[in-house]
Amino acid sequence: MTDLPTDVTEEAERLTRLARDAVDEAEAEAYRTERDDMLAEYDYTARIRNDDTGDVLVCHPVDWVDDGVIRPERVDDIDRGVERRLSGPGDPDAWAEIDAENRAVVEAVTDAHGETHGANAELLADFMGNHYAKHISDATPAELAEFRDDYVPRNAWPTEDQQTVLEESIRLAVEEAGGRVPET
């Protein structure tokens, strides 16, 4: 029995996010195929589970499945399954760590791109940490749209300069954090 290495789990999550954000269906399928081929090397498979709080990537041994359905009698050790949240709230218990990492992004954006972009990055850090308990790098397109269209106008009172460069600031912050802003 081989457990799934952490780096493989992280890559499966990254490829799944890329597939979800892809504009072109062929590109999305290529990411899913790459993920599935990588997991197959460890005799694992993946699926997306939708629950009340969002989507979850579930990676588990292929021998748990029969005809596309997980058979409980085949689950020998539930710890061999791996779940990664793809949408919805993050881990509120890790808020301090998440906030510290998001603040480091703010500092890096400010140092590299100036105070206006830094102020917008700080608004994004506040939003992602307080509303979703998530890293800036894990922001979904829907969360970024909520930030831009709802949160900033209603809660942030940005300066005119901040409003002018908001889209670029979002891109800079997400990229600085190691994430990817999907093309619209």
C-alpha positions in Angstrom: 0.0 0.0 0.0 1.5 3.3 -1.1 0.4 6.5 0.4 0.2 9.6 -1.8 3.3 11.8 -1.2 2.5 15.4 -0.2 4.2 16.9 -3.3 2.0 14.8 -5.5 -1.1 15.9 -3.6 -0.1 19.5 -4.0 0.5 19.0 -7.7 -2.8 17.3 -8.1 -4.5 20.3 -6.4 -2.6 22.7 -8.6 -3.5 20.9 -11.8 -7.1 20.7 -10.7 -7.3 24.4 -10.1 -5.7 25.1 -13.5 -8.3 22.9 -15.1 -11.1 24.7 -13.3 -9.7 28.1 -14.3 -8.9 27.2 -17.9 -10.8 29.2 -20.6 -10.5 26.5 -23.2 -12.0 23.0 -22.6 -9.1 21.3 -24.4 -6.7 23.0 -22.0 -8.8 22.0 -19.0 -8.9 18.4 -20.2 -5.1 18.4 -20.7 -4.6 19.5 -17.0 -7.1 16.8 -15.8 -5.3 14.1 -17.9 -1.9 15.2 -16.5 -3.3 15.0 -13.0 -4.9 11.6 -13.5 -1.8 10.2 -15.1 0.4 11.4 -12.2 -2.1 9.9 -9.6 -2.2 6.6 -11.6 1.5 6.2 -11.0 0.6 5.7 -7.3 -2.6 3.7 -8.0 -4.8 6.7 -7.0 -7.6 8.4 -8.7 -9.4 11.8 -8.2 -12.9 13.2 -8.1 -14.5 16.5 -7.1 -17.0 16.3 -4.2 -19.5 19.1 -3.9 -20.7 19.8 -0.4 -22.4 22.6 1.5 -19.3 24.7 1.8 -17.8 24.3 -1.7 -15.9 21.9 -3.8 -13.3 19.4 -2.5 -10.7 17.5 -4.5 -10.7 13.9 -3.2 -7.7 11.6 -4.1 -8.0 7.9 -3.1 -6.7 4.5 -4.0 -8.2 3.1 -7.2 -8.9 -0.2 -5.5 -11.6 1.5 -3.4 -13.7 2.0 -6.6 -15.9 -0.4 -8.4 -17.9 0.8 -11.5 -17.2 4.5 -10.6 -18.5 4.1 -7.0 -16.4 4.0 -3.8 -17.3 0.7 -2.1 -17.0 1.1 1.7 -16.0 -2.5 2.2 -12.9 -1.9 0.1 -11.7 1.1 2.2 -8.9 -0.4 4.3 -7.6 2.8 5.9 -9.4 6.1 5.5 -6.2 8.0 6.2 -5.0 6.9 2.7 -7.6 9.2 1.2 -6.6 12.9 0.7 -9.0 15.8 0.5 -8.1 19.4 -0.6 -10.7 22.2 -0.5 -11.0 23.9 -3.9 -13.6 26.5 -3.0 -15.5 27.9 0.0 -13.9 28.9 3.3 -10.4 27.9 4.3 -9.3 26.7 7.7 -10.2 29.3 10.4 -7.9 27.6 12.9 -5.0 28.5 10.7 -6.0 32.2 10.4 -2.9 33.6 12.1 -0.6 31.7 9.8 -2.7 32.6 6.7 -2.8 36.3 7.8 1.0 36.4 8.3 1.6 35.0 4.8 -0.9 37.3 3.2 0.8 40.3 5.0 4.1 39.2 3.6 2.5 39.4 0.1 1.3 42.9 0.9 4.8 44.0 1.9 6.4 42.5 -1.2 3.8 44.2 -3.5 4.4 47.5 -1.7 8.2 47.2 -2.0 8.1 46.2 -5.7 5.1 48.3 -7.0 4.5 51.2 -4.6 2.1 52.3 -2.0 -1.1 52.4 -4.1 -0.7 48.7 -5.2 0.3 47.9 -1.7 -2.8 49.5 -0.2 -5.0 47.4 -2.6 -3.0 44.3 -1.7 -3.7 45.0 1.9 -7.4 45.3 1.2 -7.3 41.9 -0.6 -5.3 40.4 2.4 -8.0 41.7 4.8 -10.8 40.3 2.6 -9.2 36.8 2.0 -8.2 36.4 5.6 -11.3 37.7 7.3 -14.0 36.4 4.9 -12.5 33.2 3.7 -9.5 32.3 6.0 -7.6 31.6 2.8 -4.2 32.6 1.3 -4.3 35.2 -1.5 -2.8 32.6 -3.8 -5.9 30.4 -3.3 -8.5 33.0 -4.3 -11.0 31.7 -6.8 -12.3 33.8 -9.7 -15.6 34.2 -7.9 -13.9 35.4 -4.7 -11.8 37.9 -6.6 -15.0 39.1 -8.4 -16.7 39.5 -5.0 -13.7 41.4 -3.7 -13.6 43.7 -6.7 -17.3 44.2 -7.2 -18.8 44.1 -3.7 -16.2 44.3 -0.9 -14.1 47.2 -2.2 -16.9 49.6 -3.1 -18.9 48.8 0.1 -16.2 48.4 2.7 -12.9 49.8 1.6 -13.4 53.4 0.5 -10.5 53.3 -1.9 -8.8 56.4 -3.1 -9.3 57.3 -6.8 -5.7 56.1 -7.5 -6.5 52.8 -5.8 -9.7 52.4 -7.9 -7.8 53.2 -11.1 -5.3 50.4 -10.6 -7.4 47.8 -8.7 -7.4 45.2 -11.4 -3.6 45.4 -11.8 -3.2 45.3 -8.0 -5.2 42.2 -7.7 -3.1 40.5 -10.4 0.2 41.6 -8.8 -0.9 40.4 -5.3 -2.1 37.0 -6.5 1.0 36.5 -8.7 3.3 37.6 -5.8 1.5 35.0 -3.6 2.2 32.3 -6.1 -1.3 32.1 -7.5 -2.7 32.7 -11.0 -5.4 35.2 -12.0 -7.5 33.6 -14.7 -7.8 35.4 -18.0 -11.3 36.9 -18.6 
